[in-house]
Amino acid sequence: MKACLCKVPGKPSDLVIEVLPDPKPAEGEVLVRVKACALNFFDMLIIQGKYQYKPEMPFSPGAEFAGVVEAIGEGVSEFAPGDRVMGYIRWGAARELVIATEDDLVRLPDGISFEDAAGLTVTYGTTLHAFRDRAKLTSGETVAVLGASGGVGQAAVEIALLMGARVIACASSEEKLEFARRLGAQETLDYSELPLKETLKAMTNGEGVNVVYDPVGGDLSEQALRATAWEGRYLVVGFAAGDIPKIPLNIVMLKGCDVQGVFWGEAVIRDPEGHRENMMQLLDWVADGTLKPHVHAVYPLEEIATALTEIAERKVQGKVILTP
């Protein structure tokens, strides 16, 4: 099989494509032929050795994928060869064949493409977990989404709308905000031109937003927290800006608000049934057409360096997909 390998910490251009022996599933394992693999911002961090997970080298990047079951190990009862599946394995999906467990996989309905399914698990799964399991978002509440044109930002705009929220999409350029408007965001805010805290306050008649969805971090985080409403919820999703902010706790006290961590990767392990329920909800939305994942671009496996560079340079609107 072909596989993309990270052999030393470094840049996307340091990745190599090699031919490896086909793996065989052991007891309890499922061998999946990958039809599509999605990339995320954290793939840039993991190949640099800067992510919270530091796999032993060499390894393949790529955490989420969709494909067809090739073979099963002894004791596997949920899946059979020929089944269409989607899955999440932290890293290792940027190759033609992957080994997964039954808990890693969700059955994929026939009407949903591999490219759409490959990009659902991490960004949409993270976001549904954030809004439904953590923030307990209810219809009619106001959500501010930072980095609204990126992978998780796009998902946040779409899912908040599906849950009945008023969405204020926040991003750093008019081009990115136009993309968010096409996704359905009712209002937009360019934080490269306007102060985030004061503008969000003004847009909510001084009340503040009920939920902040923040995958950006950096200098924007404290401003966004100060713009929350009484008993608002501030969702810590990631740090795409690179800097991990230090938040004054007096803001939390004075607003009676909650700062909620969204560590979806750990939540999947601790609550696999809850994860499966969220995935089924996402697939139902895609199947009935109410959720339409946006694929920014599809690259062959050999062009993974180009794809990751696009992500690193913030040129991506939606998901980046590889086809091994």
C-alpha positions as CSV (number, residue, x, y, z in Angstrom):
1,M,0.0,0.0,0.0
2,K,1.0,3.6,-0.5
3,A,1.4,5.7,2.7
4,C,2.5,9.2,3.5
5,L,5.1,9.1,6.3
6,C,6.4,11.7,8.7
7,K,10.0,10.4,9.5
8,V,11.3,13.6,11.2
9,P,9.6,16.6,12.8
10,G,9.4,19.3,10.2
11,K,7.5,21.0,7.4
12,P,4.9,19.5,5.0
13,S,7.7,19.3,2.3
14,D,9.6,16.8,4.6
15,L,6.8,14.2,4.3
16,V,7.5,11.3,2.0
17,I,5.3,8.8,0.1
18,E,6.4,5.2,0.4
19,V,5.1,1.7,-0.4
20,L,4.6,-0.5,2.7
21,P,3.4,-4.0,3.2
22,D,-0.4,-4.3,3.5
23,P,-1.4,-4.6,7.2
24,K,-3.6,-7.5,8.4
25,P,-6.2,-7.1,11.1
26,A,-5.6,-8.8,14.4
27,E,-8.3,-9.9,16.9
28,G,-10.9,-7.1,17.3
29,E,-9.5,-5.0,14.5
30,V,-11.0,-3.8,11.2
31,L,-8.9,-3.2,8.0
32,V,-10.4,-0.3,5.9
33,R,-9.5,0.7,2.4
34,V,-9.4,4.5,2.5
35,K,-11.3,6.2,-0.2
36,A,-10.9,9.7,1.3
37,C,-9.0,11.2,4.2
38,A,-9.5,14.7,5.6
39,L,-6.7,17.0,6.9
40,N,-7.0,19.5,9.8
41,F,-5.0,22.3,11.3
42,F,-3.6,19.9,14.0
43,D,-2.0,17.8,11.3
44,M,0.4,20.7,10.8
45,L,1.2,20.6,14.5
46,I,1.6,16.9,14.8
47,I,4.2,16.6,12.0
48,Q,6.1,19.4,13.8
49,G,6.0,17.6,17.1
50,K,4.0,20.4,18.6
51,Y,0.7,18.7,19.2
52,Q,-0.6,17.1,22.5
53,Y,-0.3,13.7,20.8
54,K,3.3,12.8,19.8
55,P,3.2,9.5,17.9
56,E,6.4,7.4,17.4
57,M,8.0,8.1,14.0
58,P,7.5,7.2,11.3
59,F,3.8,7.7,11.2
60,S,1.1,8.9,8.8
61,P,-0.8,12.1,9.5
62,G,-4.6,12.3,9.0
63,A,-7.1,11.5,11.7
64,E,-10.4,11.1,9.9
65,F,-11.3,9.0,6.9
66,A,-14.0,7.2,5.0
67,G,-13.8,4.0,3.0
68,V,-14.7,0.3,2.7
69,V,-14.1,-2.5,5.1
70,E,-11.5,-4.8,3.4
71,A,-11.1,-7.4,6.1
72,I,-12.0,-8.1,9.8
73,G,-10.2,-9.8,12.6
74,E,-11.5,-12.5,14.9
75,G,-14.2,-11.3,17.2
76,V,-15.4,-8.3,15.1
77,S,-19.2,-8.4,14.9
78,E,-20.3,-4.8,14.0
79,F,-18.8,-4.7,10.5
80,A,-18.1,-7.0,7.6
81,P,-16.1,-6.8,4.4
82,G,-17.7,-4.5,1.9
83,D,-19.3,-2.2,4.5
84,R,-19.0,1.6,3.9
85,V,-17.6,3.3,7.0
86,M,-16.2,6.6,8.3
87,G,-13.8,6.8,11.2
88,Y,-11.4,8.6,13.5
89,I,-8.0,7.3,14.6
90,R,-6.0,10.4,15.8
91,W,-3.3,9.9,13.2
92,G,-2.4,7.3,10.5
93,A,-5.2,7.8,7.9
94,A,-3.1,9.3,5.1
95,R,-2.5,5.9,3.4
96,E,-4.4,3.4,1.3
97,L,-5.2,0.9,4.2
98,V,-5.8,1.6,7.9
99,I,-6.3,-0.5,10.9
100,A,-9.2,0.6,13.2
101,T,-11.3,-0.8,16.0
102,E,-15.1,-1.1,16.0
103,D,-15.4,1.9,18.3
104,D,-13.4,4.0,15.8
105,L,-15.9,3.4,13.0
106,V,-19.4,4.5,12.1
107,R,-21.5,2.9,9.4
108,L,-21.8,5.2,6.3
109,P,-25.2,5.3,4.4
110,D,-25.0,4.7,0.7
111,G,-26.2,8.1,-0.3
112,I,-23.3,10.0,1.3
113,S,-20.1,10.4,-0.6
114,F,-16.7,9.4,0.9
115,E,-15.4,12.9,0.4
116,D,-18.2,14.4,2.4
117,A,-18.1,11.8,5.1
118,A,-14.3,12.0,5.5
119,G,-14.5,15.6,6.6
120,L,-17.4,15.1,9.1
121,T,-15.9,13.4,12.1
122,V,-13.4,15.9,13.5
123,T,-14.8,19.4,12.7
124,Y,-18.5,18.6,12.8
125,G,-18.1,16.1,15.6
126,T,-16.1,18.6,17.7
127,T,-18.7,21.3,17.1
128,L,-21.8,19.2,17.8
129,H,-20.1,18.0,21.0
130,A,-19.3,21.6,21.9
131,F,-22.8,22.9,21.4
132,R,-24.9,20.0,22.5
133,D,-22.9,18.3,25.2
134,R,-20.9,21.2,26.7
135,A,-22.8,24.5,26.1
136,K,-26.3,22.9,26.1
137,L,-27.1,25.4,23.3
138,T,-30.8,26.2,23.0
139,S,-32.9,27.6,20.1
140,G,-33.0,31.4,20.1
141,E,-29.6,32.0,21.8
142,T,-26.9,34.0,20.2
143,V,-23.6,32.4,19.2
144,A,-20.4,34.2,18.2
145,V,-18.1,32.0,16.1
146,L,-14.5,33.1,15.8
147,G,-12.5,32.0,12.8
148,A,-15.8,31.4,11.1
149,S,-14.4,30.4,7.6
150,G,-12.0,27.7,8.8
151,G,-12.8,24.0,9.3
152,V,-14.4,24.0,12.7
153,G,-15.6,27.6,12.3
154,Q,-17.6,26.6,9.2
155,A,-19.0,23.7,11.1
156,A,-19.9,25.9,14.0
157,V,-21.9,28.3,11.8
158,E,-23.8,25.5,10.2
159,I,-24.6,23.5,13.3
160,A,-25.5,26.5,15.4
161,L,-28.0,27.5,12.7
162,L,-29.4,23.9,12.6
163,M,-29.9,24.1,16.4
164,G,-31.9,27.4,16.0
165,A,-29.3,29.9,17.2
166,R,-28.7,33.4,15.9
167,V,-25.1,33.3,14.5
168,I,-22.6,36.1,14.4
169,A,-19.7,35.0,12.2
170,C,-16.4,36.6,13.1
171,A,-13.3,36.5,10.8
172,S,-10.4,38.6,9.6
173,S,-11.4,39.5,6.1
174,E,-14.4,40.4,4.0
175,E,-13.7,37.3,1.8
176,K,-14.0,35.0,4.8
177,L,-17.1,36.7,6.0
178,E,-18.8,36.4,2.6
179,F,-18.1,32.7,2.8
180,A,-19.8,32.6,6.3
181,R,-22.8,34.5,4.9
182,R,-23.1,31.9,2.2
183,L,-23.2,29.3,4.9
184,G,-26.2,31.1,6.4
185,A,-24.7,33.4,9.1
186,Q,-27.2,36.1,9.8
187,E,-24.6,38.7,10.9
188,T,-20.8,39.1,10.5
189,L,-17.9,40.9,12.1
190,D,-14.5,41.7,10.7
191,Y,-12.2,41.7,13.8
192,S,-9.3,43.0,11.7
193,E,-11.3,46.2,11.3
194,L,-13.5,46.4,14.4
195,P,-12.9,45.8,18.1
196,L,-14.4,42.4,18.9
197,K,-15.7,43.1,22.4
198,E,-17.4,46.4,21.8
199,T,-18.9,45.3,18.4
200,L,-20.4,42.1,19.8
201,K,-21.8,44.1,22.7
202,A,-23.3,46.6,20.3
203,M,-24.8,43.9,18.1
204,T,-26.6,42.4,21.1
205,N,-28.0,45.7,22.5
206,G,-25.3,45.6,25.2
207,E,-26.4,42.2,26.5
208,G,-23.5,40.1,25.1
209,V,-23.6,36.7,23.4
210,N,-24.8,33.6,25.0
211,V,-22.1,31.3,23.6
212,V,-18.6,32.1,22.2
213,Y,-17.1,29.4,20.0
214,D,-13.3,30.0,19.9
215,P,-10.9,27.9,17.9
216,V,-8.6,30.8,17.4
217,G,-7.2,31.9,20.8
218,G,-4.5,34.5,21.0
219,D,-5.4,38.2,21.6
220,L,-9.1,37.6,20.6
221,S,-9.9,35.3,23.5
222,E,-10.1,37.8,26.4
223,Q,-12.1,40.2,24.2
224,A,-14.6,37.5,23.3
225,L,-15.0,36.4,26.9
226,R,-15.7,40.0,27.9
227,A,-18.4,40.1,25.3
228,T,-20.4,37.1,26.8
229,A,-23.8,37.7,28.4
230,W,-24.6,37.0,32.0
231,E,-24.3,33.2,32.5
232,G,-22.8,32.9,29.0
233,R,-20.6,30.0,27.9
234,Y,-17.2,30.4,26.4
235,L,-16.1,27.3,24.5
236,V,-12.3,26.7,24.3
237,V,-11.9,24.8,21.1
238,G,-8.3,25.5,19.9
239,F,-5.5,27.9,19.4
240,A,-5.1,28.5,15.7
241,A,-3.5,31.8,16.4
242,G,-0.6,30.0,18.0
243,D,-0.7,31.7,21.4
244,I,-2.5,30.2,24.4
245,P,-4.1,33.1,26.2
246,K,-4.2,33.7,29.9
247,I,-7.6,34.8,31.1
248,P,-8.2,37.0,34.1
249,L,-10.6,35.0,36.3
250,N,-12.4,38.1,37.6
251,I,-14.1,38.3,34.3
252,V,-15.6,34.8,34.8
253,M,-16.7,35.8,38.3
254,L,-18.3,39.1,37.3
255,K,-20.2,37.6,34.4
256,G,-21.3,34.4,36.2
257,C,-20.1,32.8,32.9
258,D,-18.6,29.4,32.3
259,V,-15.3,28.7,30.5
260,Q,-15.8,25.2,29.0
261,G,-13.0,23.1,27.6
262,V,-13.9,21.2,24.4
263,F,-11.4,18.3,24.2
264,W,-13.4,16.2,21.7
265,G,-10.6,13.6,21.2
266,E,-10.8,12.6,24.9
267,A,-14.6,12.8,24.9
268,V,-14.7,10.2,22.1
269,I,-12.7,7.8,24.3
270,R,-14.6,8.4,27.5
271,D,-18.1,8.4,25.9
272,P,-18.0,6.3,22.7
273,E,-21.8,5.9,22.7
274,G,-22.3,9.6,22.9
275,H,-19.9,10.1,20.1
276,R,-21.8,7.5,18.0
277,E,-25.1,9.3,18.7
278,N,-23.6,12.6,17.5
279,M,-22.2,11.0,14.4
280,M,-25.6,9.6,13.6
281,Q,-27.2,13.0,14.0
282,L,-24.7,14.5,11.6
283,L,-25.2,11.8,9.0
284,D,-29.0,12.2,9.3
285,W,-28.6,15.9,8.6
286,V,-26.4,15.3,5.6
287,A,-28.7,12.6,4.3
288,D,-31.8,14.8,4.4
289,G,-29.9,17.8,2.9
290,T,-30.1,20.1,5.9
291,L,-26.3,19.9,6.3
292,K,-24.1,20.3,3.2
293,P,-20.4,19.9,4.1
294,H,-18.2,22.3,2.1
295,V,-15.1,20.7,0.6
296,H,-12.5,23.3,-0.1
297,A,-10.3,21.1,-2.4
298,V,-9.5,17.4,-3.1
299,Y,-5.9,16.4,-3.6
300,P,-4.2,13.1,-4.4
301,L,-2.2,11.6,-1.6
302,E,1.1,12.6,-3.3
303,E,0.1,16.3,-3.0
304,I,-0.4,16.3,0.8
305,A,2.4,18.9,1.3
306,T,0.5,21.3,-0.9
307,A,-2.7,20.6,1.0
308,L,-1.2,21.1,4.4
309,T,0.5,24.3,3.3
310,E,-2.9,25.7,2.2
311,I,-4.2,25.0,5.7
312,A,-1.1,26.5,7.3
313,E,-1.4,29.7,5.3
314,R,-5.1,30.2,6.2
315,K,-6.2,29.9,2.6
316,V,-8.8,27.1,3.3
317,Q,-12.6,27.6,3.4
318,G,-14.0,24.3,4.5
319,K,-12.4,20.9,4.4
320,V,-9.3,19.7,2.6
321,I,-9.6,16.1,1.4
322,L,-7.0,13.6,0.2
323,T,-7.7,10.6,-2.0
324,P,-5.1,7.8,-1.6
